[in-house]
Amino acid sequence: MLRNVLRLIVLLSLLVSGQQARAIAVSINTDSARAVLLALQNPSLSHDEALKIAGMYGNQGMIQKMNEFHVPATTESLADALVAAAHNVKVTVPNETIFLLDMVKPKVPELLKLVQQIDADPQAFQGSIKQRIGLFAPPDMDIKLQGYIVAAGDGGGYAFGTTDFYLNVGIIDDFPAAKIVTTHEMYHAVQGAFTKDREIASLDDAHVQGHTQKACVDTEHLFSSLYREGSATYVEDISLLPQSHSVSSTRALADLNDGLAHVHNSATLLELSVDGLRATDAVSFDDVYDVGFFGHGVLYDVGYVMAKAIAEDDGPQGLASYLKQPSYKFVSHYTQLPKYGMDKDHPILGPNTIAAANQLASGCK
């Protein structure tokens, strides 16, 4: 009898692990990073060889992201920067210095070891990440995520609203930091799988016209960024940041600690951002996004405490439910939590932020 019970337990364990394996399939490609790092060690690197490296999929994604940062990066300029760095020629042209290869080159041996460590034992790198992300994903989810490791450009990690994600070891240069940032970006890829589920069809209705429509669309984009960055920051588990000794992690931890100590400033910026987008002479969404999410990422702070509060009150699956809901519901539900406005971990949102969420809930009427 005991033997049968033990056999049943084993079978159930295998079934559960098999379901988890099917739920999130992850592949991480390190080719682009390795090619750049090896090229930096090749004093005879040709321009044609550099062009081929610059044209690799991961490096093209890096270039695309830099363009989103309003940086004029191109395949040609990356190739030129690679050749110059490999030949020990100091780069001074702005659209070549932007790849930060002068910062990467002294770290090449260590970064190659990091890439090898990621490649050598995917379970050690991806296993705990998938387990963490699985807590905040639908139990019936069945998706494939593709990651790319790069070693050039600004930004430690990024995603494009799809199931692809990127990690830049040129910036995130140790194993603990790489796992933390990969968790954040991989969750963005999970969010990317449900982008259409979060769209609001009524924003395209005929009754929403002109300034009202633009204000509603831009506000929902702002709330979407707030939800995506706030929840990804919570899922990445910031308690692990002290394990990393990289410069980027030290800065991220300092920024976050300072931001959480003054989270009311972040809530105020959110209110001002909503006001700016809804004004008669509106501020552009790109300008609002630049102030709130680039650099020190002030709006990450209020998004994080909102996601944290929801997860603590409703459980991980409560936060996971917003993968498939319009982001104004993330904002609205936060204001309905029992502890809302009761302490510094549940800061009050501005009246116009709440009004904007209510307007979106009513179909932007």
N, C-alpha and C positions, 0 to 999 in steps of 0.2 A: 504493500500500500504506500509506504513512505517513498519507495523507489518511483512509483507512478506519479506521486505528487511532485517529486523533484524533477522528473522528466517533463511534467506539465509546466513547471516554473521555467525550466530552460527553454522550452518551446515558445512560451509566451515572451520571454526575454528576447529570443531571436526574432520573433515576429515584430516586436516593438522596435528593435534596433533596425530591422529591415525597413519598416515604415519610415523611420527617421532618415535613413539613408536615401530613400526615394524622395522624401519631402524636399530636401535641399541638396542638390548636386552642385558641387563647386569645383571649378578648374582654375588654377592660377598659372599664368604664363609668365616666365621670367626672362624670356629671350631678349626683349628690348633692353632691359636693364643690363644684362650680361654683355650684350653687344656694345653698348655705350662704354661700359667700364673697361672692357678689353681694348676697345679702340683708343681710349685715353692712354693706354700703356704701349701703343704701337707707334713709334716715331716715324715709321714709313707709311702711315695711313694715307691712302689716295683719296681724292675728292669723290671719285666714283664709288669707292667703298663706303665713304661717309654718307653719300646720298642714299645708298641701299639701307644703311642703318637708320637714317632719318625717316625713311619711308616705311619702316616696320610699324605694324598696327598699334602697338603700345605707344610708340613715339608719336605717331600721328594723333592719338588721343591726347597726349600731353600738349601737343601744339594746338589742338582744338581748344583745350581748356585755357591755355594762355591767351588765345584770341578772345575767349569769353571774359578774361580779365582785362580786355582792351590793350593787350600787348601784341605788337605786330610780329609774331613768330611765324616762320615759314619752314618748309622742308629744306629749302636752300640755305637759310640762315643757320639752321641747326647743323647742317653738313659743314658749312664754313667754320662754325664754332668748334666742331669736333676736330677738324683738321688743324686749326690753329692750336687748340689745347694739346693735341697729340704731338705737335711739332714744337711745343714749348714756346709758342708765340703768344705774347700777351694780347688778349682781345680787348678792343676799345670801342668797337662799333656797337651802339645800343641794342640793335636787334640780334646781336650775338652774345653780349654779356648777360642778357636776360635768362639764358639757360643755366647760369651759375656753375659752369663747368670748372671754373677756377677754384670753387669751393669743394667740388666733388673730387677732383683729381687727387689731392693729397690723401683722400680716404679710400681710394680704390681697393687696396688689399683687404681692408676691413669690410667694405661693402660687398666685395666678391664672396667673402666668407658668409656674410649675412644672406645673400642670395642663395648660396649653396645650402645654408641651414634651412631656408624656406623650402627649397627643392627636395632636400634629402629625406625629410620626414613630414610629409603633408599632414599626417594625423596630429603631430605635435603642434603644428602651426594652425591648421584649420579645424581640428577636432573640437577644441574648447570654444572656438569662435562660432562654429555651427551650433553647438550645444546652447550657447548663450542666446544666439539669434532665434533658435527654435522656440525659446520661451515666449518670444514676442511676435510669433508668426502663427497664422491659422494652422490648426493641427492637420487639416486635409490638404495643405499646400503641396504642390508638386512642380517645382521650378528648377531651372538650371541657371546658375550664375557663372559669369566669366570674369576673372580678375586678371589684371595686367600689372606687372612690376616695371617701373621705369626708374631712371637714375639721372634725371635732368629736369630743369625748370623749377618754377616756384610752386608752392602748395604741397602739403604732405600727402594729401589724398583727395580724390574727387570722384564724382559720378555724373552721369548725364540724364538721369531720369529713365534709364533703361536698366536691363539686368547685367550690364557691364560695370566694373568698378576698377579704380586705379590706386596704387600705392607708390609713392615716390621715395625710394630709399636714399636719394640724394639729400633729402631733408629729414626723413624718419630713419635714422641710421643705427638703431639698435633693435634687438629682437622683441623686448617687451613693448616698445613703442610701436613697432610694426604690427604687432597683434592688436593693440588698442585701436590704431587708426584703421586697420583692415576691418575690424568689427564694425566701426562707424560706417565705413564706405560700403561694406557688404550689406549692411542694413538698408542703406540707400538703394542698393540694387534690388533688395526685396521690395522696398517701396516702389521702385520702378516697375515691378511686375504688376502692380495694382494701380498704376497711374490713372487709367480710364475709369476705374471704380470710384475715384475721388473727384472726378469732374462733375460740374453742375450744369446739366443740360439746359436749365431755364435761363442761364446767362446768354444763350443764343436765341431766345424767344423774341418775337417781333416787338413785344411791348417794352423791351429794354433797349433804349436807343441813346445815341449820342453820349453826353457827359456822364449820365447815370450808368450806362453800360460800361464805359471805360473805368469809372470809379469802382464799380462792383468787380469787374474782372481783375483789376490791379489789386484790390483789397484781398480777393480770394487768393491771388498769387502770393501776396504777403503772408496770409495765414497758412498757405501751403508750405512756404519756406520755414515759417515758425514751427509748424508741426514736424516737418521732415528733419530739420536740424536739431530741434529740441529732443525729439524721440531718439534719433540716432546717437546723440550725445549721452542720453540716459542708457541706451542699450550697450554702448561701448564700455560702460562701467568705469567711471572716472576714478574710482577708488584704487585702480591699478596703476594710475599715472606715476605715483612715487617710485614704482619699480624701475622706471626708465630714467636714465641719466643723460639722455640726449638734450641738446639745447632747445629743440623744438618742444619737447615734452615739459621741460622746466618752464618755458614761456607759457605754454598752454595751461599748465597747472596754476601758475601765478595769475594769469588772466582770469581763469575760472574762479579761483578763490576770491579775487578782488571783485569780480562780477557778481558772485553770489552774496558777498558782503554788502553790496550796493544794488541788489536786484531791483529795488524800486526805480533806479535810474533806467534800467532796461525796460521796465513796464512803462515808464514815461516816454522813452524813445518809441516804443510800440504805439502809444497813443498819438504822438506827434507824427509818426509815419502814416498812420491811418488818416489823420487830419490832412496831411500833405497830399495824399492820393485822392482824397475826396473834395479838396478845395476847388473853387471855381477856376482859379488859375493853378492847376494841379502840378505837383512835383512829379517828375518822371519816375516810373518804377525802378529803372536802373539806378537812378541817383539814391533812392530810398534803400535799395538793396545794397549798394556800395557802402553806405553809412552803417547799416545794421548787421550785415553778414560778412563783409570782408574785414581784413586786418584783425582787430581784437574781437570782432564778432559780438557786439554788445547785445544783439537780439537773441543770440544763442542762450543767454543766461535765463531770460524769462521763459523761453521755450523749454529749456531744460527743467526748470522748477515746475512748470505745468505738466510736463510728461511724467516727472517723478511723482507728483501729487496724484495723478490719475492712476499710475501703476501701483502706488502704495494703497490707494483706496479701492480700486477695482481689480487689482491683480494684473499680472503680465498680459493675460488675454484681454483684459479691459483696454490696455494700451494698444494691443494688436488689432483691436476692432477698427481703429482709425485708419488702418491700411486701406479699408474699403469704404470709407465715409468721407464726404466733403470736409475740408479742414476747418470750416467755420464751426462744425460740431465739436471739434477738439477744443476750440476756444470757449464755446458756450458751456460744454460740460464741465470744464475746469471751474467756471464761476458758480456751478451748482454743487460743488463738493462741500461736505459738512464743515471742513476747516477753512474754506475760502475766506480770505481776509482776516484770519484769526492770528496769524503769526508771519514771521519773515519768510517762511517756506511756502506761504500761500498768499503772495502779494495781490493786492486789488488791481484790477485792470481799469483803464480809463473808461469813462462813459461813452465816448465815441467809438472805442474799440468794441464794446459790447453792442452798441447800436448798429455797427457795421455787420457784426455777426448775425444780429436779429434780422437785418435787411436781407442778407443773403439767404437766411432761413425762409423768408417770405417770398423768395423768387426775385429779389431785387426790386420789389415794388415800392 
